[in-house]
Amino acid sequence: MRFALLFLLSLAPAGQAGSPGYFAPAHRVSGIGVGRDDISEELLAVRTDLMIQSQTFAILRDPQAVPGARRITGNLKLQALFRTASQRSGMPASLIEAIAYLESWGEARAESPSGPRGVMQISEATARSMGLKVVHATRHRTTREKVLVASRRRKPKYRTVTHKTPYVVTVRDDRLSPDRAIPAAASYLAGMEQKFGGRDWAIFAYHCGQGCVAEMLDLTRRARGIPHATVPRMFFSCSPAWNRELYQAIQQQMLRDYSPTYYFRVKRAEQLLALYRRDAAAFISLAQEYRSEFGLNGFSPRAPHRLSVWLKRDDMIFHSCEEIRADLGKRLVKAFERPDYFGYALKLSPDAPANLEFFSEASPAAIGTLAYIAFETRRLHEELNPQGEKFQPLEVTALVEPEDYARSLGRREALSHCSGQVFDIGYAGLPPGELECLRFVLNDLGWEGYLGFVEEGMENLHIGCSPGSRDFFTTVFQEALGNPDSGRYRAAPGAMIASRLLASGVPARW
């Protein structure tokens, strides 16, 4: 399997590598954490592209991704409707079909548990604002039952009682008619583009609603350091320490329905449908890469998270402590144990005290990822400067673990530790401000495709870097050793490197 990732790295100038006294790597991912308060137009374009590519997982992990692409591009009636709607509204046909793909996989009668219906998944209130008719009627269901009535006779006496129970039926719903819903949705998008001044805001409004977008647009325009209010600028120009009001508003919307990422997802859907048209076999092959090998029947129908896709059964190579013991210096390295300097502390629980030394190992990439997360979390926490809080080293609760021990734990993600590529961080004891910074850094790196993470239990985070970023995080590990072998990423101090490693015809995947 080929992995492709666009790395945007910078070497920090001497004397500006971070606060003295703790590890601050020279090799960094630009625009992460604290760096969000100084994103140039060039860097914004790169981050936007990475964000778009990272949506591949959200789309292709669904079993309907392939049949949906076939339905959207191969249905002649749908294609004619997309073209006609485009001509009348001015919206690109590729955009309209991408939204239909994401919303319903091209199913005309699709229904969401939350209420939206049809190929364009339109809510009832929005449908009426579009001019679509949704007509309900009240019907009555008649039932009869025998009830016992009072009687002086010994023999029971009954009488029949008739009940009429009202219920509502839908007698017309234009949302379920693609020839009405598709043109209406396209016209709605055109109206939102005119209202909010940008196609990106119109796409955002399609998912989030007009009131939501009006609020987010106002916050973006009032924020610091934003020359032009666009959805990517909104998303990438705030943090817990920078434009905090905007950051909190985005977090609220993310918790509600991930709508701030909808624009990026639609753009990726456009690219994927174009790939399907150009080379259906390549599309299907790409979709296969997003299947998890850890389902009940060999494959999971829907990958639960990125780590389940990145790790393969062949990666689960450490079956016993003896194998870990024999591997030291080959695929595994010892984790650094200087909490104040590296920003993390080992809080491991081996099966036996004598095995603690072997449980304190992981791959160089995993240790580099851990050190990098701790660095970005600490410097963002310093910038946020929560009153009364002192940075606490992150608690690492698991590194490599042998298969026999992992199976005995019964934890959902325990088996992946047999790879040496993942680690766990416990956050129960972290101060609120530091926990906020940690989650932000993980999301920031995750949206760009550098790592994946998932909740493990109630107070633990299970983390691993992507296959395409292991070389970079190994370089960070080598820096931490004091012997950086960074020829692949070397540049003049302060210089920025942007190298695109794109598979032929297929944009970066992770």
N, C-alpha and C positions, 0 to 999 in steps of 0.2 A: 504494500500500500504506500502511495506517495502522499506526503504531507506538504502543504505549502502554507507559508505564513509571511506576511509583510512585517518585518521588524523595523521599528523606528527607534534607533538607539542614539544616545549621546554620551560623550565622555565629559564628566564634570571637570571644569577648570581646577587646577591646583589651588588649594586653600578654600575651595567652595564645595567640597565633597560632602558637607553636612556638618553637624555639630561635632566638635572635637570630643573624643572619648568613646565613640561607638562606631561600629562598622558602617561605612557609607560607600557602596560600590561606585566605581567610576563608570561602569557600563550600566546604563539605565534606559528604561522605556520612557520616551518623552511624553509629557502631558498627563502623567499619572499622579493622583493624589494632590499634593501641594502644587504640582506643575500645572494644574488645571486653571490657575489664575493668570496664565501667560501663554495662551494657545494662539499661534499665528494662523493666518488663513491657510498656509501650506500644511501646517500640522493638522488643522481642522479637517482639511480634505482627506488626509491620510487616515485620521481617526474615523471619519465618517465611512470611508471605504472598508476599514477593518470591521466596523460595527455592522455594516451591511453583510459582509461575508460571514460574520459570526452567527447571523440569523439562519444559516443553512441548517444547523442542527434543529432549531425549533420547527422548521418546515419539513425536512426530509426524514425526521425520526418517526413521523406519523405513517402508519400503513397505507393511508389514502393518498400519500404524496404522488406515487406513480400512477395509479388509476385516475386520480384527479387531474394530473397533467395531460393524460391521454384524453380525458373527457373534455377538458377546456379547449385544447388545441384541435381535437379531432371532430367535435360536434359542429357540423356545418351551420346549423341554425344558430347556435351560440355565437359562432364566429361572425355570422352576418349581423347579429344584434350588436356585437361589440363594435363592428365597423360603423354601423348606422348611428349608434349612440355617440361614437367619437366624432363623426361628421357634424352632428347636430350640436354637440356640447363644446367641442374644441378640446376635450380631454383625450389623451392618447389611448388608442384601443388597447395597447399593451398594459397601461395602468388599470383600465377598467377590468380586464380579464385577470390581472394579478390579484385584485381585490376579490373578485369572484372565486378565484382559486383558493385564497387564504380563508375566505369566509365560509365556503360551502363545498369546496372541491368540485364545484360545477354541478351540484345536485339541486335541481329546481325546487324540490320540496323539503329541503333541509330545515330542521328546527333546532333552535338552541333552548336549553332548559331555562335560560334567563329571559326568553321572549322573542328575540329576533327570528325572522323566518325568511325562507326563500334563497335563491341563488346568491343574492347580495346581502343576505342576513340583515334585514331592515327591521328596526323596532316599530311598534304600532304607531307611536307618537310621531316618529320621524317620517313614517310612510304617509301619514295624513299631511304633514308639512310639504311633502313632495308632490302631493296631489293624487296619491294612490288611494284607492278605496278599500277600506277594511270594514265590512258590515257584519254586525252581530244581530242575532234575533233570539228572543226568549221562547223557549218551548216548555211544555209541561209533560212530565212523565206521570202516568196514572197507575196507581197500584191499589189493590184491595186486600183487606185483611179481615178476618173474623175476630171480634172482641167479645169477651164474656160480659154480660150485663147482669145487673142485680135481678134476682127472681126469688119468689117465695116458694117456688116448687123445688123439690129435691133434684130434679133433672136440670143440668146446666142449660142456660139459654144464651145464644150467641146472635150477634147481628153483624152485618157486613158494613165496613166503613171504607169509604173511598178517599184516597189521598192524591193530591196533585202537587208534584214537586217540580219547581221551576229549574230549568237549566239553560245555559247559553250555548248557542251554536254559531259558527261562522258561516254565513251564507255567501260571502264574497271576500276574497283576500287577494288583492292584486300583487302582493309580495310573492305569491307562489306562481305567478305568471312571468317568466323571464322576458317576454316581449314588452311587458309594462315595467317590470322592476329594473331592468338594466338601463333603459333610457332615463328613467327617473333618477337612478343613482348617479348617472353621469352628469345630468343637469344639476343635481345637488352638489356634486364636487365642483362644478364650474361656478356655482353661486358662492360656495365657500372660498374658492380661490379669489374671487372678486372681493368678497367681504373682508377676508383676513390678509390679502395682499401677497399670497404665495401659494404655490401648489403643495408645498410641503405642509403648510398649515391646514390646507383643505383635506389632505390625507389624514392628518392628525385628527381633525374634526370629525371625519367619518367614523372613527372609532371612539373618540372621547366625548364628542358632543360640542355644540357651539358654545355653551356657557363655560365648559371646561377650558376650551381653547382661548376664549376671550380673556379669561383669568391668566392663563399661562403666558399668553402673548404680552399682556400688560406687565407681568412680572419680568419677563425677558427684556422688554424695552427699558425698564427702570433699573435693571441690573448693571453692575460695573463691568467695564471692559468688553462690552458687546457692541461692535460698530453697526452690525446689521442683524436684526432679529430673525433668525431662521430656526427651524426645529433642531438641526445639529448644534447650532450655537447654544440654544436653550439647554440641550442635554449635556454638553461638554463644558459649559462655562460656570459651573457651580460645584460646590463641595461643602462638607460640614463647616469649613473655615472660610469659604469664599462665596459670596452671594447666597447666604444661608437661607434666606426666605424662599428663593427660587428652588434651592436644593430640597427644602422640606416639602414644597408643593409637588415636586417631581416624585419624591418618595411616596407621598400620599397616593398619587395616581398609579405608581408602580404597584403598590399594595392592592389597589382596587382592581386593575385589569391590565397592567403592563402597557397601557396606551402610549406612553412616551417613546416606546420602541417600535410602534406600529409603522411609522414612516420607513424605518430601516428595513423592516420585514417585507413591506410591499415592494421596495426597490429590489430586494433579493429575489422575491417571487418573480418579478419581471425578468431578471437575469436567468433564473432557472427555467422558466417557460421558453425563453429564447434558446437555451441549451437543448431543451427537449425537442424543439422544432429542428434544430441544426443537427443534433446527434442523439436520438432517443436512447441508443445503447449506452452512451457515455453518461446520460442522465440516470439511467437505471443502475449502472455500475456505481455512480456516486451515491445513490440512495442506499445501496447495499452496504456502503461503508458506515452508514449511520444506524445500522442494526446492532443491537447489543447481543453478545454471544452468551449471555447469562440468564436466558429465559428458561422456563420449565422444559421446553422441548428443544433446547439447543439455542434458540434465538428468541429474544423478547420481541413481541409484536410492536412495542413502542418503547424506545430506549428511555429510561427514567431520568438520566442526566448525562452530561458529556463524558464523565469518567467511565461510564459503562460502555461507551463507544470507543474511547481511546485505548482502554486496556483489553487485551485479547487473552484467550486461554493460554496461549504460549508464553505470556508474560508471567504467569503464576508458577514460578520456578523454584521457590524455596519451600520445600515440603517439611523440613525439620531443622532443628537448631544446628545439627551437624552440617547441613548444607550451607547455612549462613556462616558458620564458623570457617568453613573451607573457602568461602568466597571473598573474605575481607581483602580489599586491595584490588579486586578484579572488577566486579560490578557494584559492590557496596563499599561505602566509606563510613568512617565514624562521624557522628554528628558533633559539632562544636559544643563545648560545655562551658561557655563564658556568658552567662545570662546578661550581665550589665553591658557587655560589648556587642553581642550579637542580637540582643533583644528577645531571646526566647530561652526557656528553661525546660529541661527534660523532666517530665513527670510520668515516667513509664511504669507499667505494671506487668512484668514478665511472669511466666508460669512458675519460675523458681528464681530466687535471688541470684543464683550462680549464672543465670542466663541474661542478666541485665546488660552486660557488656555487648551481647549479640543483638539484643533488641534495640540498642542505641545506634543502629546503622541504617542507612538507606542509600539510594543511588546518589551520585554527585548532583544530578539535576534536581532531585527532591530536596537535598540540603541547601542548594543554591536558591531554590524557590522559597523555602522557609526563611532563609536569611534575608531575601529580597522583600518578602511580605512584612517581616519585622521591621526592616529599615523604613519602608514607605509608611507603615502604620505609625512608627514613632515620630517621624518628621511631620506627618499630618497632625498628630496629637499635639506636638509642640506648637504648631501654627494655630490650632484651635484653642489651646491653652485653657482647658476647662478649670474653673476655679476649684481649688482644693484637691485636684487630681494629680497624682504622680504616675508616670508611665510604669507599668508593671510588665516584666518580660512575659511574652505569650507562653502559655503552658502547652507543651507538646505531649500529648497523651499516648501517641502510638507512632512508630516508624515501621520498619520491616517486622513482620511476624511470620513464623512458620505455619504451614497449612494446618497441621494437626492442632496447634494452639488456636488458630483463627476459627476453625470449625467448632471448637469447644465453647467459644464465646457466644455463638449464635447471633452475633450482630449482623445486620443486613449487609454492611459493606466490609466486614472483617476479612473476607477472602482476598480482596484486592491488595491487602498489605503484603501478601506473599510475593508481590512483584517488586517491592522495594521502591516503587515510583510514587507512592502516596504517603501522606502523614495526616494525623489528626491534631487539631488544636482545641483544647477545652476553654470555654469562655465564661464559665460560671462565676469565676472570681474577678473578672475584669471590671474596672470602673465603667460607668455608662458612656462617658465620652470616648474612652479608648475602644470600647466595643463598637461604637458607631464608626470610628475611624477604620477599624479592622474590616468591618463589613463593607465600607465604602471602597477600600483598597482592593478587596477581593472582587467586588463587582466591577471595578474599573479595569482590572487586569482580565477578568472573565469576559466582559463585553468585547474586548479586543482579541480574544481567542488565545491568550497566554496560559490560562489555567481554568480548571473547573472545580467546583466545590459543592457539597451537599450536606445538609444537616444529618448528623449521625446521633440519634437519640435527641434528648432535650437540651443538652448543654455542650455539644461537641460538633466541630466542623471537620469534614473529611475532604481533603484537598489534594490535587495533583496537577502538574503542568501538562500542557498538550505535547504530543510527540514532536510537533514542529518547533517547539520552543525549548526543547531539552538542551540543545547546544548552547543557547544563550544562558540559561540558568546554570549550566555546568561551568561556563565562563565566570559567572558570579561566584560559584563555589571556589574556583581556582583563585580568584582575587582574595577570597576570605582566607585561603591557605597562605597568602602572601607570595604566591608564585603564579601570577596570572599568565596563562597561555592564551592570549587574546588576539592572536594574529588575524583571525577571521573577522574580528570586529574592531580592529585597531584604527584609530583616527587621530588627527591632531586635536589637542585640548579644545573643548568647546565645539568641535565640529559635529555635524549631524550626519548620520548615515541612514539612508533609506534604500534598502535593496529589496526589490520585488522578486520573490521566488514563486512564480506562478506556473502551475501545470499548464501544459499546452491546451488553450481553449477553455480552461476552467479556472475561474477566479479562486483566490485563496480560500481555504475551506474551513479553517478552525477559528 
